[in-house]
Amino acid sequence: MQEVGDAGQARDALEQELASLEALLGSRAKVRDLLRLYVSTSEPLVAELHAAVARRDAAAAAQLAHQLKGASGYLGVREVERLCRQLEQTLDSADWSAADLLIPRLEAAFRDATAFAAAF
C-alpha cells in the first residue's frame, strides 16, 4: 500500500484508485454513488472521532478510527486510511499528545478527499 504525505500525492493516489474502481464497476456513476455514501457516512465518524479524542475516550476513538480506516481503505482514500492506522497505534500507546496532533491532519485529509469526491 502506498503511503502518501502531501495533498497532491493523496489526490493523485485517490484518482488512480477511483479509476480502478470505475473500471471494475463499469460506471463512473456507480463510483460517484459510492463516494457520496462514503462522505455522508464518514463525515459524522470524523466529528465523533475528534470528540472522542478530546474527551480522552480511547475505546470509542479506536473503534471510530477503525471504522473510518475501513471505509477509506475500501474506496482507496489512502491518506485518511493511513492517518487512521497511525491514530489507532497512537491510541494503543495512550499517547494523547500525538493523537491531538493527528486529528487536524486527519480532518484536513478528509476535507481534501471530500472536495475531490465532489468534483469527481
N, CA, C and O atoms as CSV, one atom per row, in Angstrom:
chain,resi,resn,atom,element,x,y,z
A,1,MET,N,N,0.840,-1.168,0.000
A,1,MET,CA,C,0.000,0.000,0.000
A,1,MET,C,C,0.892,1.240,0.000
A,1,MET,O,O,1.846,1.317,0.773
A,2,GLN,N,N,0.593,2.184,-0.841
A,2,GLN,CA,C,1.373,3.393,-0.971
A,2,GLN,C,C,1.039,4.362,0.153
A,2,GLN,O,O,-0.130,4.615,0.440
A,3,GLU,N,N,2.089,4.908,0.793
A,3,GLU,CA,C,1.861,5.952,1.778
A,3,GLU,C,C,2.072,7.284,1.090
A,3,GLU,O,O,3.046,7.483,0.364
A,4,VAL,N,N,1.144,8.191,1.331
A,4,VAL,CA,C,1.233,9.499,0.712
A,4,VAL,C,C,1.251,10.540,1.792
A,4,VAL,O,O,0.548,10.420,2.796
A,5,GLY,N,N,2.054,11.566,1.593
A,5,GLY,CA,C,2.209,12.553,2.645
A,5,GLY,C,C,1.622,13.900,2.352
A,5,GLY,O,O,1.211,14.593,3.283
A,6,ASP,N,N,1.559,14.308,1.110
A,6,ASP,CA,C,1.008,15.630,0.866
A,6,ASP,C,C,-0.280,15.536,0.067
A,6,ASP,O,O,-0.611,14.495,-0.500
A,7,ALA,N,N,-0.998,16.653,0.037
A,7,ALA,CA,C,-2.332,16.666,-0.581
A,7,ALA,C,C,-2.278,16.311,-2.068
A,7,ALA,O,O,-3.159,15.607,-2.562
A,8,GLY,N,N,-1.266,16.785,-2.783
A,8,GLY,CA,C,-1.164,16.492,-4.210
A,8,GLY,C,C,-0.970,15.011,-4.477
A,8,GLY,O,O,-1.610,14.444,-5.363
A,9,GLN,N,N,-0.093,14.390,-3.714
A,9,GLN,CA,C,0.124,12.946,-3.861
A,9,GLN,C,C,-1.131,12.179,-3.468
A,9,GLN,O,O,-1.485,11.185,-4.103
A,10,ALA,N,N,-1.799,12.641,-2.423
A,10,ALA,CA,C,-3.021,11.965,-1.972
A,10,ALA,C,C,-4.101,12.031,-3.046
A,10,ALA,O,O,-4.792,11.043,-3.295
A,11,ARG,N,N,-4.250,13.196,-3.685
A,11,ARG,CA,C,-5.242,13.328,-4.763
A,11,ARG,C,C,-4.895,12.430,-5.940
A,11,ARG,O,O,-5.770,11.779,-6.511
A,12,ASP,N,N,-3.621,12.394,-6.300
A,12,ASP,CA,C,-3.186,11.532,-7.411
A,12,ASP,C,C,-3.466,10.062,-7.101
A,12,ASP,O,O,-3.954,9.318,-7.952
A,13,ALA,N,N,-3.150,9.659,-5.879
A,13,ALA,CA,C,-3.384,8.267,-5.484
A,13,ALA,C,C,-4.871,7.953,-5.483
A,13,ALA,O,O,-5.282,6.881,-5.927
A,14,LEU,N,N,-5.681,8.888,-4.983
A,14,LEU,CA,C,-7.129,8.671,-4.960
A,14,LEU,C,C,-7.685,8.597,-6.371
A,14,LEU,O,O,-8.555,7.774,-6.656
A,15,GLU,N,N,-7.193,9.445,-7.248
A,15,GLU,CA,C,-7.638,9.406,-8.640
A,15,GLU,C,C,-7.342,8.050,-9.274
A,15,GLU,O,O,-8.179,7.507,-9.995
A,16,GLN,N,N,-6.168,7.506,-9.014
A,16,GLN,CA,C,-5.806,6.192,-9.547
A,16,GLN,C,C,-6.699,5.095,-8.962
A,16,GLN,O,O,-7.149,4.206,-9.684
A,17,GLU,N,N,-6.948,5.163,-7.663
A,17,GLU,CA,C,-7.806,4.162,-7.003
A,17,GLU,C,C,-9.220,4.197,-7.581
A,17,GLU,O,O,-9.821,3.156,-7.847
A,18,LEU,N,N,-9.739,5.411,-7.772
A,18,LEU,CA,C,-11.107,5.542,-8.287
A,18,LEU,C,C,-11.205,5.128,-9.744
A,18,LEU,O,O,-12.230,4.594,-10.169
A,19,ALA,N,N,-10.157,5.368,-10.511
A,19,ALA,CA,C,-10.150,4.905,-11.905
A,19,ALA,C,C,-10.193,3.369,-11.943
A,19,ALA,O,O,-10.883,2.789,-12.781
A,20,SER,N,N,-9.467,2.726,-11.051
A,20,SER,CA,C,-9.505,1.261,-10.974
A,20,SER,C,C,-10.889,0.776,-10.563
A,20,SER,O,O,-11.402,-0.204,-11.104
A,21,LEU,N,N,-11.484,1.471,-9.604
A,21,LEU,CA,C,-12.822,1.095,-9.153
A,21,LEU,C,C,-13.849,1.299,-10.265
A,21,LEU,O,O,-14.763,0.493,-10.438
A,22,GLU,N,N,-13.683,2.387,-11.012
A,22,GLU,CA,C,-14.583,2.646,-12.149
A,22,GLU,C,C,-14.471,1.531,-13.192
A,22,GLU,O,O,-15.477,1.077,-13.737
A,23,ALA,N,N,-13.259,1.104,-13.459
A,23,ALA,CA,C,-13.058,0.010,-14.425
A,23,ALA,C,C,-13.705,-1.278,-13.911
A,23,ALA,O,O,-14.299,-2.034,-14.680
A,24,LEU,N,N,-13.584,-1.515,-12.626
A,24,LEU,CA,C,-14.160,-2.718,-12.032
A,24,LEU,C,C,-15.692,-2.684,-12.061
A,24,LEU,O,O,-16.338,-3.678,-12.394
A,25,LEU,N,N,-16.261,-1.528,-11.709
A,25,LEU,CA,C,-17.720,-1.398,-11.650
A,25,LEU,C,C,-18.348,-1.103,-13.003
A,25,LEU,O,O,-19.543,-1.322,-13.201
A,26,GLY,N,N,-17.538,-0.604,-13.934
A,26,GLY,CA,C,-18.032,-0.325,-15.273
A,26,GLY,C,C,-18.850,0.943,-15.387
A,26,GLY,O,O,-19.538,1.151,-16.387
A,27,SER,N,N,-18.786,1.804,-14.362
A,27,SER,CA,C,-19.609,3.008,-14.402
A,27,SER,C,C,-19.065,4.072,-13.462
A,27,SER,O,O,-18.835,3.824,-12.279
A,28,ARG,N,N,-18.867,5.253,-14.010
A,28,ARG,CA,C,-18.459,6.396,-13.182
A,28,ARG,C,C,-19.577,6.779,-12.226
A,28,ARG,O,O,-19.314,7.210,-11.104
A,29,ALA,N,N,-20.829,6.623,-12.666
A,29,ALA,CA,C,-21.981,6.964,-11.813
A,29,ALA,C,C,-22.001,6.095,-10.558
A,29,ALA,O,O,-22.332,6.583,-9.478
A,30,LYS,N,N,-21.654,4.826,-10.683
A,30,LYS,CA,C,-21.621,3.938,-9.522
A,30,LYS,C,C,-20.533,4.373,-8.539
A,30,LYS,O,O,-20.730,4.319,-7.325
A,31,VAL,N,N,-19.395,4.802,-9.065
A,31,VAL,CA,C,-18.316,5.288,-8.209
A,31,VAL,C,C,-18.768,6.561,-7.501
A,31,VAL,O,O,-18.510,6.735,-6.310
A,32,ARG,N,N,-19.434,7.442,-8.223
A,32,ARG,CA,C,-19.954,8.671,-7.594
A,32,ARG,C,C,-20.920,8.335,-6.461
A,32,ARG,O,O,-20.879,8.960,-5.402
A,33,ASP,N,N,-21.784,7.353,-6.682
A,33,ASP,CA,C,-22.726,6.939,-5.637
A,33,ASP,C,C,-21.970,6.436,-4.400
A,33,ASP,O,O,-22.327,6.763,-3.268
A,34,LEU,N,N,-20.933,5.644,-4.631
A,34,LEU,CA,C,-20.132,5.150,-3.513
A,34,LEU,C,C,-19.426,6.292,-2.789
A,34,LEU,O,O,-19.331,6.292,-1.561
A,35,LEU,N,N,-18.932,7.262,-3.552
A,35,LEU,CA,C,-18.274,8.418,-2.935
A,35,LEU,C,C,-19.251,9.224,-2.087
A,35,LEU,O,O,-18.912,9.657,-0.986
A,36,ARG,N,N,-20.466,9.425,-2.604
A,36,ARG,CA,C,-21.476,10.155,-1.818
A,36,ARG,C,C,-21.792,9.403,-0.523
A,36,ARG,O,O,-21.918,10.011,0.539
A,37,LEU,N,N,-21.918,8.100,-0.618
A,37,LEU,CA,C,-22.179,7.290,0.563
A,37,LEU,C,C,-21.005,7.376,1.544
A,37,LEU,O,O,-21.209,7.512,2.751
A,38,TYR,N,N,-19.790,7.296,1.026
A,38,TYR,CA,C,-18.596,7.411,1.870
A,38,TYR,C,C,-18.598,8.734,2.627
A,38,TYR,O,O,-18.408,8.759,3.842
A,39,VAL,N,N,-18.812,9.823,1.912
A,39,VAL,CA,C,-18.788,11.142,2.547
A,39,VAL,C,C,-19.901,11.261,3.584
A,39,VAL,O,O,-19.661,11.716,4.702
A,40,SER,N,N,-21.108,10.858,3.222
A,40,SER,CA,C,-22.239,11.035,4.144
A,40,SER,C,C,-22.115,10.170,5.396
A,40,SER,O,O,-22.570,10.573,6.467
A,41,THR,N,N,-21.514,9.002,5.283
A,41,THR,CA,C,-21.367,8.147,6.464
A,41,THR,C,C,-20.072,8.421,7.232
A,41,THR,O,O,-20.004,8.178,8.437
A,42,SER,N,N,-19.058,8.917,6.551
A,42,SER,CA,C,-17.768,9.146,7.207
A,42,SER,C,C,-17.674,10.510,7.875
A,42,SER,O,O,-16.938,10.674,8.848
A,43,GLU,N,N,-18.397,11.469,7.373
A,43,GLU,CA,C,-18.349,12.814,7.971
A,43,GLU,C,C,-18.696,12.779,9.463
A,43,GLU,O,O,-17.977,13.373,10.266
A,44,PRO,N,N,-19.785,12.095,9.854
A,44,PRO,CA,C,-20.064,12.018,11.291
A,44,PRO,C,C,-18.996,11.237,12.065
A,44,PRO,O,O,-18.736,11.539,13.229
A,45,LEU,N,N,-18.381,10.242,11.433
A,45,LEU,CA,C,-17.313,9.494,12.097
A,45,LEU,C,C,-16.134,10.399,12.430
A,45,LEU,O,O,-15.555,10.303,13.512
A,46,VAL,N,N,-15.783,11.274,11.498
A,46,VAL,CA,C,-14.669,12.194,11.721
A,46,VAL,C,C,-14.987,13.117,12.900
A,46,VAL,O,O,-14.141,13.337,13.766
A,47,ALA,N,N,-16.205,13.652,12.929
A,47,ALA,CA,C,-16.602,14.542,14.031
A,47,ALA,C,C,-16.628,13.797,15.365
A,47,ALA,O,O,-16.155,14.310,16.380
A,48,GLU,N,N,-17.181,12.587,15.356
A,48,GLU,CA,C,-17.236,11.787,16.585
A,48,GLU,C,C,-15.836,11.386,17.042
A,48,GLU,O,O,-15.564,11.331,18.242
A,49,LEU,N,N,-14.959,11.110,16.100
A,49,LEU,CA,C,-13.582,10.759,16.420
A,49,LEU,C,C,-12.876,11.926,17.091
A,49,LEU,O,O,-12.175,11.751,18.087
A,50,HIS,N,N,-13.064,13.104,16.543
A,50,HIS,CA,C,-12.485,14.311,17.150
A,50,HIS,C,C,-12.967,14.450,18.594
A,50,HIS,O,O,-12.170,14.689,19.501
A,51,ALA,N,N,-14.269,14.299,18.800
A,51,ALA,CA,C,-14.842,14.440,20.137
A,51,ALA,C,C,-14.321,13.361,21.087
A,51,ALA,O,O,-14.043,13.647,22.252
A,52,ALA,N,N,-14.186,12.133,20.604
A,52,ALA,CA,C,-13.698,11.044,21.452
A,52,ALA,C,C,-12.260,11.295,21.890
A,52,ALA,O,O,-11.907,11.032,23.040
A,53,VAL,N,N,-11.436,11.798,20.990
A,53,VAL,CA,C,-10.050,12.122,21.355
A,53,VAL,C,C,-10.049,13.288,22.344
A,53,VAL,O,O,-9.293,13.271,23.316
A,54,ALA,N,N,-10.874,14.280,22.111
A,54,ALA,CA,C,-10.916,15.439,23.013
A,54,ALA,C,C,-11.314,15.042,24.431
A,54,ALA,O,O,-10.814,15.616,25.398
A,55,ARG,N,N,-12.209,14.064,24.560
A,55,ARG,CA,C,-12.635,13.645,25.904
A,55,ARG,C,C,-11.800,12.474,26.440
A,55,ARG,O,O,-12.076,11.941,27.514
A,56,ARG,N,N,-10.776,12.087,25.672
A,56,ARG,CA,C,-9.826,11.042,26.058
A,56,ARG,C,C,-10.509,9.683,26.239
A,56,ARG,O,O,-10.208,8.942,27.175
A,57,ASP,N,N,-11.425,9.376,25.336
A,57,ASP,CA,C,-12.126,8.097,25.342
A,57,ASP,C,C,-11.441,7.184,24.330
A,57,ASP,O,O,-11.812,7.145,23.157
A,58,ALA,N,N,-10.445,6.458,24.800
A,58,ALA,CA,C,-9.616,5.641,23.914
A,58,ALA,C,C,-10.422,4.554,23.215
A,58,ALA,O,O,-10.211,4.298,22.029
A,59,ALA,N,N,-11.329,3.919,23.921
A,59,ALA,CA,C,-12.101,2.824,23.322
A,59,ALA,C,C,-12.976,3.337,22.178
A,59,ALA,O,O,-12.999,2.748,21.097
A,60,ALA,N,N,-13.681,4.413,22.414
A,60,ALA,CA,C,-14.547,4.977,21.365
A,60,ALA,C,C,-13.706,5.484,20.201
A,60,ALA,O,O,-14.039,5.249,19.040
A,61,ALA,N,N,-12.618,6.177,20.511
A,61,ALA,CA,C,-11.765,6.729,19.458
A,61,ALA,C,C,-11.175,5.608,18.599
A,61,ALA,O,O,-11.118,5.729,17.375
A,62,ALA,N,N,-10.739,4.525,19.235
A,62,ALA,CA,C,-10.162,3.409,18.487
A,62,ALA,C,C,-11.207,2.760,17.580
A,62,ALA,O,O,-10.910,2.414,16.437
A,63,GLN,N,N,-12.415,2.597,18.082
A,63,GLN,CA,C,-13.484,1.999,17.272
A,63,GLN,C,C,-13.816,2.891,16.074
A,63,GLN,O,O,-13.974,2.404,14.955
A,64,LEU,N,N,-13.917,4.185,16.314
A,64,LEU,CA,C,-14.241,5.123,15.231
A,64,LEU,C,C,-13.112,5.187,14.204
A,64,LEU,O,O,-13.365,5.210,13.000
A,65,ALA,N,N,-11.870,5.215,14.681
A,65,ALA,CA,C,-10.724,5.239,13.761
A,65,ALA,C,C,-10.713,3.974,12.907
A,65,ALA,O,O,-10.410,4.022,11.715
A,66,HIS,N,N,-11.041,2.858,13.518
A,66,HIS,CA,C,-11.076,1.588,12.780
A,66,HIS,C,C,-12.174,1.603,11.713
A,66,HIS,O,O,-11.946,1.164,10.586
A,67,GLN,N,N,-13.348,2.099,12.059
A,67,GLN,CA,C,-14.447,2.186,11.088
A,67,GLN,C,C,-14.069,3.096,9.917
A,67,GLN,O,O,-14.276,2.748,8.755
A,68,LEU,N,N,-13.514,4.259,10.241
A,68,LEU,CA,C,-13.136,5.210,9.195
A,68,LEU,C,C,-12.006,4.657,8.336
A,68,LEU,O,O,-11.981,4.864,7.122
A,69,LYS,N,N,-11.081,3.959,8.964
A,69,LYS,CA,C,-9.976,3.331,8.214
A,69,LYS,C,C,-10.527,2.334,7.204
A,69,LYS,O,O,-10.095,2.308,6.051
A,70,GLY,N,N,-11.474,1.519,7.632
A,70,GLY,CA,C,-12.050,0.513,6.737
A,70,GLY,C,C,-12.797,1.125,5.569
A,70,GLY,O,O,-12.619,0.708,4.424
A,71,ALA,N,N,-13.625,2.104,5.850
A,71,ALA,CA,C,-14.389,2.760,4.782
A,71,ALA,C,C,-13.449,3.456,3.806
A,71,ALA,O,O,-13.655,3.409,2.593
A,72,SER,N,N,-12.425,4.094,4.338
A,72,SER,CA,C,-11.472,4.815,3.494
A,72,SER,C,C,-10.658,3.847,2.647
A,72,SER,O,O,-10.401,4.101,1.471
A,73,GLY,N,N,-10.259,2.748,3.249
A,73,GLY,CA,C,-9.493,1.745,2.515
A,73,GLY,C,C,-10.286,1.128,1.379
A,73,GLY,O,O,-9.750,0.861,0.303
A,74,TYR,N,N,-11.563,0.905,1.626
A,74,TYR,CA,C,-12.431,0.303,0.604
A,74,TYR,C,C,-12.466,1.149,-0.665
A,74,TYR,O,O,-12.447,0.616,-1.774
A,75,LEU,N,N,-12.517,2.469,-0.496
A,75,LEU,CA,C,-12.596,3.356,-1.660
A,75,LEU,C,C,-11.240,3.870,-2.116
A,75,LEU,O,O,-11.159,4.589,-3.113
A,76,GLY,N,N,-10.192,3.523,-1.419
A,76,GLY,CA,C,-8.865,3.968,-1.843
A,76,GLY,C,C,-8.498,5.352,-1.361
A,76,GLY,O,O,-7.647,6.007,-1.962
A,77,VAL,N,N,-9.114,5.808,-0.302
A,77,VAL,CA,C,-8.772,7.117,0.282
A,77,VAL,C,C,-7.603,6.851,1.241
A,77,VAL,O,O,-7.756,6.832,2.463
A,78,ARG,N,N,-6.443,6.649,0.636
A,78,ARG,CA,C,-5.283,6.119,1.346
A,78,ARG,C,C,-4.734,7.041,2.426
A,78,ARG,O,O,-4.278,6.558,3.462
A,79,GLU,N,N,-4.765,8.340,2.217
A,79,GLU,CA,C,-4.216,9.242,3.237
A,79,GLU,C,C,-5.073,9.191,4.504
A,79,GLU,O,O,-4.531,9.164,5.609
A,80,VAL,N,N,-6.380,9.179,4.364
A,80,VAL,CA,C,-7.251,9.065,5.535
A,80,VAL,C,C,-7.036,7.692,6.181
A,80,VAL,O,O,-6.947,7.586,7.404
A,81,GLU,N,N,-6.953,6.665,5.373
A,81,GLU,CA,C,-6.705,5.318,5.895
A,81,GLU,C,C,-5.388,5.273,6.678
A,81,GLU,O,O,-5.333,4.718,7.775
A,82,ARG,N,N,-4.344,5.851,6.114
A,82,ARG,CA,C,-3.021,5.846,6.752
A,82,ARG,C,C,-3.053,6.597,8.080
A,82,ARG,O,O,-2.482,6.138,9.069
A,83,LEU,N,N,-3.714,7.743,8.103
A,83,LEU,CA,C,-3.780,8.528,9.334
A,83,LEU,C,C,-4.622,7.823,10.395
A,83,LEU,O,O,-4.321,7.919,11.585
A,84,CYS,N,N,-5.657,7.126,9.984
A,84,CYS,CA,C,-6.454,6.342,10.939
A,84,CYS,C,C,-5.618,5.219,11.540
A,84,CYS,O,O,-5.685,4.959,12.742
A,85,ARG,N,N,-4.840,4.563,10.708
A,85,ARG,CA,C,-3.961,3.494,11.192
A,85,ARG,C,C,-2.963,4.060,12.208
A,85,ARG,O,O,-2.719,3.469,13.260
A,86,GLN,N,N,-2.401,5.204,11.869
A,86,GLN,CA,C,-1.446,5.855,12.761
A,86,GLN,C,C,-2.132,6.245,14.073
A,86,GLN,O,O,-1.551,6.096,15.148
A,87,LEU,N,N,-3.362,6.741,13.984
A,87,LEU,CA,C,-4.113,7.122,15.176
A,87,LEU,C,C,-4.412,5.889,16.035
A,87,LEU,O,O,-4.308,5.948,17.260
A,88,GLU,N,N,-4.776,4.794,15.410
A,88,GLU,CA,C,-5.016,3.563,16.167
A,88,GLU,C,C,-3.776,3.160,16.963
A,88,GLU,O,O,-3.883,2.784,18.130
A,89,GLN,N,N,-2.616,3.236,16.344
A,89,GLN,CA,C,-1.366,2.891,17.029
A,89,GLN,C,C,-1.095,3.861,18.176
A,89,GLN,O,O,-0.635,3.467,19.248
A,90,THR,N,N,-1.386,5.120,17.930
A,90,THR,CA,C,-1.189,6.147,18.954
A,90,THR,C,C,-2.109,5.912,20.139
A,90,THR,O,O,-1.706,6.067,21.292
A,91,LEU,N,N,-3.346,5.538,19.846
A,91,LEU,CA,C,-4.307,5.276,20.919
A,91,LEU,C,C,-3.913,4.034,21.709
A,91,LEU,O,O,-4.111,3.982,22.923
A,92,ASP,N,N,-3.354,3.031,21.026
A,92,ASP,CA,C,-2.893,1.825,21.719
A,92,ASP,C,C,-1.847,2.146,22.779
A,92,ASP,O,O,-1.777,1.492,23.820
A,93,SER,N,N,-1.042,3.154,22.502
A,93,SER,CA,C,0.003,3.536,23.455
A,93,SER,C,C,-0.433,4.693,24.358
A,93,SER,O,O,0.360,5.206,25.147
A,94,ALA,N,N,-1.701,5.096,24.235
A,94,ALA,CA,C,-2.267,6.185,25.060
A,94,ALA,C,C,-1.452,7.473,24.959
A,94,ALA,O,O,-1.277,8.188,25.946
A,95,ASP,N,N,-0.962,7.757,23.763
A,95,ASP,CA,C,-0.195,8.984,23.523
A,95,ASP,C,C,-1.159,10.080,23.055
A,95,ASP,O,O,-1.325,10.314,21.858
A,96,TRP,N,N,-1.780,10.735,24.019
A,96,TRP,CA,C,-2.801,11.729,23.698
A,96,TRP,C,C,-2.229,12.960,23.016
A,96,TRP,O,O,-2.921,13.599,22.223
A,97,SER,N,N,-0.991,13.304,23.307
A,97,SER,CA,C,-0.368,14.449,22.628
A,97,SER,C,C,-0.273,14.188,21.126
A,97,SER,O,O,-0.588,15.056,20.312
A,98,ALA,N,N,0.165,12.984,20.775
A,98,ALA,CA,C,0.261,12.629,19.359
A,98,ALA,C,C,-1.131,12.546,18.735
A,98,ALA,O,O,-1.328,12.968,17.596
A,99,ALA,N,N,-2.096,12.003,19.478
A,99,ALA,CA,C,-3.467,11.916,18.962
A,99,ALA,C,C,-4.018,13.307,18.677
A,99,ALA,O,O,-4.673,13.531,17.660
A,100,ASP,N,N,-3.745,14.237,19.586
A,100,ASP,CA,C,-4.205,15.619,19.384
A,100,ASP,C,C,-3.611,16.236,18.124
A,100,ASP,O,O,-4.259,17.055,17.472
A,101,LEU,N,N,-2.396,15.856,17.777
A,101,LEU,CA,C,-1.753,16.370,16.568
A,101,LEU,C,C,-2.268,15.683,15.306
A,101,LEU,O,O,-2.305,16.289,14.235
A,102,LEU,N,N,-2.663,14.428,15.434
A,102,LEU,CA,C,-3.144,13.681,14.273
A,102,LEU,C,C,-4.548,14.093,13.842
A,102,LEU,O,O,-4.859,14.066,12.651
A,103,ILE,N,N,-5.390,14.472,14.782
A,103,ILE,CA,C,-6.776,14.792,14.451
A,103,ILE,C,C,-6.886,15.900,13.401
A,103,ILE,O,O,-7.617,15.718,12.428
A,104,PRO,N,N,-6.199,17.037,13.545
A,104,PRO,CA,C,-6.314,18.061,12.493
A,104,PRO,C,C,-5.799,17.586,11.131
A,104,PRO,O,O,-6.335,17.975,10.093
A,105,ARG,N,N,-4.766,16.752,11.134
A,105,ARG,CA,C,-4.251,16.208,9.869
A,105,ARG,C,C,-5.275,15.282,9.237
A,105,ARG,O,O,-5.475,15.303,8.022
A,106,LEU,N,N,-5.921,14.470,10.060
A,106,LEU,CA,C,-6.958,13.569,9.574
A,106,LEU,C,C,-8.146,14.358,9.026
A,106,LEU,O,O,-8.679,14.028,7.966
A,107,GLU,N,N,-8.553,15.386,9.742
A,107,GLU,CA,C,-9.671,16.220,9.275
A,107,GLU,C,C,-9.333,16.907,7.953
A,107,GLU,O,O,-10.183,17.001,7.067
A,108,ALA,N,N,-8.103,17.385,7.819
A,108,ALA,CA,C,-7.686,18.033,6.570
A,108,ALA,C,C,-7.664,17.029,5.419
A,108,ALA,O,O,-8.102,17.347,4.314
A,109,ALA,N,N,-7.163,15.831,5.668
A,109,ALA,CA,C,-7.135,14.805,4.625
A,109,ALA,C,C,-8.552,14.417,4.215
A,109,ALA,O,O,-8.824,14.194,3.036
A,110,PHE,N,N,-9.447,14.338,5.188
A,110,PHE,CA,C,-10.840,14.013,4.870
A,110,PHE,C,C,-11.485,15.142,4.069
A,110,PHE,O,O,-12.226,14.882,3.120
A,111,ARG,N,N,-11.211,16.393,4.441
A,111,ARG,CA,C,-11.742,17.535,3.655
A,111,ARG,C,C,-11.237,17.495,2.220
A,111,ARG,O,O,-11.996,17.743,1.283
A,112,ASP,N,N,-9.961,17.184,2.048
A,112,ASP,CA,C,-9.393,17.082,0.696
A,112,ASP,C,C,-10.080,15.971,-0.094
A,112,ASP,O,O,-10.419,16.149,-1.264
A,113,ALA,N,N,-10.280,14.840,0.546
A,113,ALA,CA,C,-10.949,13.717,-0.133
A,113,ALA,C,C,-12.402,14.075,-0.471
A,113,ALA,O,O,-12.903,13.721,-1.538
A,114,THR,N,N,-13.060,14.769,0.435
A,114,THR,CA,C,-14.440,15.196,0.204
A,114,THR,C,C,-14.523,16.160,-0.970
A,114,THR,O,O,-15.421,16.054,-1.805
A,115,ALA,N,N,-13.588,17.099,-1.032
A,115,ALA,CA,C,-13.564,18.054,-2.149
A,115,ALA,C,C,-13.317,17.323,-3.469
A,115,ALA,O,O,-13.948,17.620,-4.483
A,116,PHE,N,N,-12.388,16.363,-3.440
A,116,PHE,CA,C,-12.112,15.577,-4.631
A,116,PHE,C,C,-13.361,14.803,-5.063
A,116,PHE,O,O,-13.703,14.756,-6.245
A,117,ALA,N,N,-14.026,14.203,-4.090
A,117,ALA,CA,C,-15.231,13.414,-4.371
A,117,ALA,C,C,-16.318,14.284,-4.999
A,117,ALA,O,O,-17.020,13.845,-5.909
A,118,ALA,N,N,-16.454,15.501,-4.518
A,118,ALA,CA,C,-17.483,16.413,-5.045
A,118,ALA,C,C,-17.212,16.768,-6.500
A,118,ALA,O,O,-18.142,17.007,-7.271
A,119,ALA,N,N,-15.939,16.800,-6.874
A,119,ALA,CA,C,-15.571,17.175,-8.239
A,119,ALA,C,C,-15.466,15.969,-9.165
A,119,ALA,O,O,-15.283,16.143,-10.370
A,120,PHE,N,N,-15.574,14.765,-8.642
A,120,PHE,CA,C,-15.381,13.553,-9.436
A,120,PHE,C,C,-16.529,13.329,-10.404
A,120,PHE,O,O,-16.525,12.351,-11.151
